[in-house]
Amino acid sequence: MFIQTEAQPNLAKMKFLPGQSVLGEGTLELHDRAEAARSPLAAHLFEIQGVAGVQLGSDFIIVTKNGGEWPHLKPAILGTIMQHFMSGAPILTAPATAAQGDEGELAETIRNALRQVIDPELGYNIVDLGLVYGVAVTADGAATIAMTTTTRGCPATSYLQEGSGEAARAVAGVTDVEVVLTYDPPWQPGMMNDEAKQHFGIVDEGGW
């Protein structure tokens, strides 16, 4: 898959052209992670440090940055876009119906269930470690989990993927589960939540 990029008049923005339909028609601007929850692709892009906004168009994605330089951000963005289209996940998740309840609540229930999955190397759950990058659920209960491991080639990769799938499938209302592994961005200790940082004695954002 070849993705073209185009610089924009606003130097904080860059257009990415994946060579296939994105929205098909119209545009959708997403300004933060809460708004991006309706789009698995946008949600993954917002996990990249320095991404401040995502605009989805007919056949393009425009990313706005609030930090970092494009030569450093582009590889992670390109990898995330490529991973999304190769996974076959939808650009947008369908809104939940009244009978199915709130889609966000089901995604949060799945995220809580994933706390049962313990990284064997660190002995701590993958959610609080920051290894779960996103959970998206369609209206019919199909869940997509984007996650990573502490290092590439981690010997526990299969164990963590399978455990995540099993934990999510056990949640009432979930009809199907896909676990997508990504290393964009690569995990670092600063991604842990406050409780995990305290447990491991992390005193700053970047280290132990």
Phi, psi and chi 1 to 4 in degrees:
 res  aa     phi    psi   chi1   chi2   chi3   chi4
   1 MET       -  126.3 -179.3  179.1 -178.8      -
   2 PHE  -109.2  125.3  178.5   68.9      -      -
   3 ILE  -113.3  120.9  -57.1  172.7      -      -
   4 GLN   -85.7  154.2  -66.9 -178.7  -64.2      -
   5 THR  -126.2  148.2   61.0      -      -      -
   6 GLU  -133.2  125.6  -68.7 -178.2    0.5      -
   7 ALA   -66.1  151.2      -      -      -      -
   8 GLN  -116.1  157.5  -59.4  -64.9  -68.0      -
   9 PRO   -53.9  -38.7  -26.7   35.8      -      -
  10 ASN   -82.6  112.1 -178.5  -18.0      -      -
  11 LEU   -65.9  -11.8  -62.4 -179.2      -      -
  12 ALA   -83.9   -2.9      -      -      -      -
  13 LYS  -118.8  150.8  -62.7  178.0  179.6  -72.3
  14 MET  -145.4  139.0 -177.2  164.6  -69.5      -
  15 LYS   -96.6  136.7  179.4 -177.6  -75.4 -172.7
  16 PHE  -118.6  127.9  -65.5   80.8      -      -
  17 LEU  -115.8  103.5  -61.4  154.3      -      -
  18 PRO   -78.5   -3.5   29.2  -35.6      -      -
  19 GLY    79.0   16.7      -      -      -      -
  20 GLN  -154.3  170.4   53.1 -171.7  -72.3      -
  21 SER   -63.0  139.4  174.6      -      -      -
  22 VAL  -105.5  -78.3  179.7      -      -      -
  23 LEU   -91.1  -20.4  -80.8 -174.4      -      -
  24 GLY    89.3  -50.1      -      -      -      -
  25 GLU  -155.1  153.8   59.4 -178.7   34.2      -
  26 GLY    76.4 -179.8      -      -      -      -
  27 THR  -136.2  157.7   59.5      -      -      -
  28 LEU  -141.1  121.2  176.0   64.0      -      -
  29 GLU  -102.1  130.9  -68.2 -167.2   25.9      -
  30 LEU  -122.4  123.5  -56.0  164.5      -      -
  31 HIS  -103.0  -13.0  -57.7   95.2      -      -
  32 ASP  -156.7  177.9   54.4   38.6      -      -
  33 ARG   -66.2  -32.5  -65.8 -171.1 -177.6 -167.4
  34 ALA   -63.8  -46.3      -      -      -      -
  35 GLU   -65.7  -34.2  -68.6 -176.9   -1.0      -
  36 ALA   -72.8   -9.4      -      -      -      -
  37 ALA   -61.0  -23.2      -      -      -      -
  38 ARG   -80.6   -7.0   61.4 -174.8  -62.8 -166.1
  39 SER  -128.6  112.5  166.5      -      -      -
  40 PRO   -55.7  -39.5  -27.0   35.4      -      -
  41 LEU   -64.0  -50.0  172.0   57.0      -      -
  42 ALA   -63.1  -39.5      -      -      -      -
  43 ALA   -59.8  -41.5      -      -      -      -
  44 HIS   -67.5  -38.4  -65.4  165.8      -      -
  45 LEU   -64.7  -37.3  -71.3  170.3      -      -
  46 PHE   -69.5  -15.4  -92.2   99.1      -      -
  47 GLU   -75.4  -13.4  -65.3  -68.3  -18.8      -
  48 ILE   -80.8  124.4  -60.3  172.5      -      -
  49 GLN   -62.3  126.4 -174.1  173.5    3.1      -
  50 GLY   107.6  -14.4      -      -      -      -
  51 VAL   -83.5  125.4  169.9      -      -      -
  52 ALA  -115.8  -12.5      -      -      -      -
  53 GLY  -165.9  152.2      -      -      -      -
  54 VAL  -137.2  130.4  175.0      -      -      -
  55 GLN  -118.1  124.9 -179.8 -178.1   -9.2      -
  56 LEU  -101.1  132.1  -55.6  175.3      -      -
  57 GLY  -123.5 -169.3      -      -      -      -
  58 SER   -59.0  -46.1   57.9      -      -      -
  59 ASP  -140.1   25.7   60.9   -7.6      -      -
  60 PHE  -146.4  163.5   64.6   85.3      -      -
  61 ILE  -131.2  126.6  -57.2  118.3      -      -
  62 ILE  -108.2  125.7  -66.4  178.4      -      -
  63 VAL  -109.1  133.5  176.2      -      -      -
  64 THR  -106.4  133.5  -56.4      -      -      -
  65 LYS  -109.0  153.8   69.1 -179.2 -179.2   72.4
  66 ASN  -123.6   12.4   63.0   -0.7      -      -
  67 GLY  -177.1  163.3      -      -      -      -
  68 GLY    78.3  173.1      -      -      -      -
  69 GLU  -112.1  148.2  -60.3  -62.7  -30.9      -
  70 TRP   -56.1  -40.2  -74.8  118.4      -      -
  71 PRO   -57.8  -26.7  -27.4   37.0      -      -
  72 HIS   -88.9  -33.7  -61.3  -65.7      -      -
  73 LEU   -80.6  -34.9  -70.7  170.7      -      -
  74 LYS   -57.0  -44.5  -81.0  175.6   62.0  176.7
  75 PRO   -59.0  -42.0  -26.2   36.2      -      -
  76 ALA   -66.8  -40.5      -      -      -      -
  77 ILE   -67.0  -44.9  -65.9  171.0      -      -
  78 LEU   -61.0  -42.2  -71.1  168.1      -      -
  79 GLY   -64.2  -39.5      -      -      -      -
  80 THR   -67.1  -43.6  -62.0      -      -      -
  81 ILE   -63.4  -45.1  -65.8  172.6      -      -
  82 MET   -62.3  -44.1 -176.8  175.7  -63.4      -
  83 GLN   -60.4  -40.4 -179.6   75.6   34.6      -
  84 HIS   -62.9  -50.8  175.2   85.2      -      -
  85 PHE   -68.3  -32.1  -78.9  100.2      -      -
  86 MET   -71.6  -27.9  -69.2  179.3   66.4      -
  87 SER   -75.0  -21.0   74.1      -      -      -
  88 GLY    79.7    7.0      -      -      -      -
  89 ALA   -67.8  152.8      -      -      -      -
  90 PRO   -72.6  156.0   28.6  -36.3      -      -
  91 ILE   -70.7  -42.3  -63.7  -65.1      -      -
  92 LEU  -124.2  142.1  -63.5  176.0      -      -
  93 THR   -88.8  142.3   52.9      -      -      -
  94 ALA   -68.7  144.4      -      -      -      -
  95 PRO   -64.5  145.9   24.6  -34.4      -      -
  96 ALA   -71.0  151.0      -      -      -      -
  97 THR   -93.3  167.7   64.7      -      -      -
  98 ALA   -60.4  -36.8      -      -      -      -
  99 ALA   -68.8  -30.3      -      -      -      -
 100 GLN   -90.1   -9.9  -67.4  160.9  -29.6      -
 101 GLY    81.0 -175.2      -      -      -      -
 102 ASP   -77.0  126.3 -179.0   70.2      -      -
 103 GLU   -60.4  -38.4  179.7 -178.0  -56.9      -
 104 GLY   -62.8  -36.5      -      -      -      -
 105 GLU   -65.5  -40.0  -69.6 -179.1    1.5      -
 106 LEU   -67.1  -41.0 -177.7   53.6      -      -
 107 ALA   -62.0  -39.0      -      -      -      -
 108 GLU   -68.7  -36.3 -174.0   62.2   27.0      -
 109 THR   -64.3  -39.9  -58.5      -      -      -
 110 ILE   -63.9  -43.8  -66.8  171.1      -      -
 111 ARG   -60.0  -40.8 -175.6  176.7  -73.2  -88.2
 112 ASN   -64.8  -38.7  -72.9  -27.1      -      -
 113 ALA   -64.1  -32.2      -      -      -      -
 114 LEU   -68.2  -13.9  -67.7  175.3      -      -
 115 ARG   -68.9  -11.2  -73.5 -170.0  165.7   88.6
 116 GLN   -75.4  -16.9  -58.5  170.6   21.1      -
 117 VAL   -89.0  117.8 -177.1      -      -      -
 118 ILE  -105.3  127.7  -54.4  -60.6      -      -
 119 ASP   -68.2  117.9 -176.5  -70.1      -      -
 120 PRO   -67.2  -22.9   24.2  -33.9      -      -
 121 GLU   -73.9  -44.1  179.1 -174.7    9.2      -
 122 LEU   -99.5  -14.5  -62.7  177.9      -      -
 123 GLY    67.2   33.4      -      -      -      -
 124 TYR  -141.2  156.1 -147.5   80.7      -      -
 125 ASN   -72.3  149.4   75.3   79.4      -      -
 126 ILE   -70.0  -24.4   60.9  173.6      -      -
 127 VAL   -70.8  -52.4  174.0      -      -      -
 128 ASP   -69.4  -23.5  -66.5  -15.4      -      -
 129 LEU   -72.6  -16.0  -75.0  175.4      -      -
 130 GLY    87.3   17.9      -      -      -      -
 131 LEU   -83.3  -15.2  -62.6  177.3      -      -
 132 VAL   -95.3  111.1  177.3      -      -      -
 133 TYR   -84.7  -25.6  -75.9  175.5      -      -
 134 GLY  -175.0  150.8      -      -      -      -
 135 VAL  -131.0  120.9  178.2      -      -      -
 136 ALA  -122.9  140.2      -      -      -      -
 137 VAL  -132.0  130.4 -172.4      -      -      -
 138 THR   -81.2  171.3   63.7      -      -      -
 139 ALA   -63.7  -26.2      -      -      -      -
 140 ASP   -93.0   10.7   60.1    0.7      -      -
 141 GLY    91.7    9.4      -      -      -      -
 142 ALA   -81.2  122.2      -      -      -      -
 143 ALA  -106.9  139.9      -      -      -      -
 144 THR  -119.1  123.8  -59.8      -      -      -
 145 ILE  -112.2  121.8  -59.9  166.4      -      -
 146 ALA   -99.9  123.4      -      -      -      -
 147 MET  -143.4  170.5   65.2  171.5  -65.0      -
 148 THR  -137.5 -177.7 -167.8      -      -      -
 149 THR  -124.4  167.1   55.6      -      -      -
 150 THR   -64.7  -29.7   53.4      -      -      -
 151 THR  -143.4  154.6   58.8      -      -      -
 152 ARG   -64.7  141.5  -73.0 -178.4  180.0  -91.0
 153 GLY    74.9   15.3      -      -      -      -
 154 CYS   -56.4  128.0  171.7      -      -      -
 155 PRO   -63.4  -16.5   21.3  -32.8      -      -
 156 ALA   -95.1    9.6      -      -      -      -
 157 THR   -55.7  -52.7  -61.9      -      -      -
 158 SER   -62.1  -40.7  -64.9      -      -      -
 159 TYR   -59.9  -44.6  166.5   80.1      -      -
 160 LEU   -70.2  -41.5  -67.3  174.5      -      -
 161 GLN   -62.7  -47.6  -77.7 -172.5  -76.7      -
 162 GLU   -65.6  -40.6  -67.9  171.0    4.5      -
 163 GLY   -64.1  -38.1      -      -      -      -
 164 SER   -65.5  -43.0  -62.9      -      -      -
 165 GLY   -62.3  -43.0      -      -      -      -
 166 GLU   -65.6  -42.1  -69.3  174.9    3.2      -
 167 ALA   -64.0  -40.4      -      -      -      -
 168 ALA   -70.0  -39.8      -      -      -      -
 169 ARG   -65.2  -23.8  -70.5 -175.2 -173.6   94.5
 170 ALA   -77.4   -9.5      -      -      -      -
 171 VAL   -79.0  130.2  173.7      -      -      -
 172 ALA   -60.5  132.2      -      -      -      -
 173 GLY    99.1  -13.0      -      -      -      -
 174 VAL   -86.4  125.2  172.9      -      -      -
 175 THR  -102.5  -25.1   58.0      -      -      -
 176 ASP  -157.5  152.3 -172.5   34.8      -      -
 177 VAL  -136.7  132.8  177.4      -      -      -
 178 GLU  -123.8  127.3  179.2 -178.2   14.8      -
 179 VAL  -106.6  115.2 -179.6      -      -      -
 180 VAL  -103.8  123.0  179.0      -      -      -
 181 LEU   -92.5  131.7 -171.3   67.9      -      -
 182 THR  -141.4  154.1  179.8      -      -      -
 183 TYR  -121.9   22.5  -67.8   97.7      -      -
 184 ASP  -119.3  103.5  -64.4  -45.1      -      -
 185 PRO   -83.9  160.5   31.8  -36.6      -      -
 186 PRO   -66.9  145.1   23.4  -32.9      -      -
 187 TRP   -68.3  147.0 -179.2   85.9      -      -
 188 GLN  -145.4  155.3   54.8 -176.1  -27.2      -
 189 PRO   -54.0  -29.5  -29.5   37.7      -      -
 190 GLY   -64.2  -11.9      -      -      -      -
 191 MET   -81.0   -9.9  -66.6  177.7  175.1      -
 192 MET   -64.9  154.7  -63.0 -178.7 -173.5      -
 193 ASN   -78.8  175.6   67.9   10.7      -      -
 194 ASP   -61.6  -38.4  -69.4  -18.9      -      -
 195 GLU   -64.5  -43.3  -69.9 -176.5    6.9      -
 196 ALA   -66.9  -40.6      -      -      -      -
 197 LYS   -59.9  -43.2  -72.4  178.0 -178.4  177.0
 198 GLN   -63.5  -41.0 -176.6  176.9    7.2      -
 199 HIS   -60.6  -40.0  174.8   81.0      -      -
 200 PHE   -93.3    0.4  -70.5  102.6      -      -
 201 GLY    73.4   30.5      -      -      -      -
 202 ILE   -78.5  125.8  -65.7  178.0      -      -
 203 VAL  -108.1   -6.9  -64.7      -      -      -
 204 ASP  -144.3  175.4   57.0   48.8      -      -
 205 GLU   -70.0  -25.2 -174.5   66.9   19.2      -
 206 GLY  -107.5   -8.7      -      -      -      -
 207 GLY  -156.0 -173.9      -      -      -      -
 208 TRP   -87.1      -  -57.0   86.0      -      -
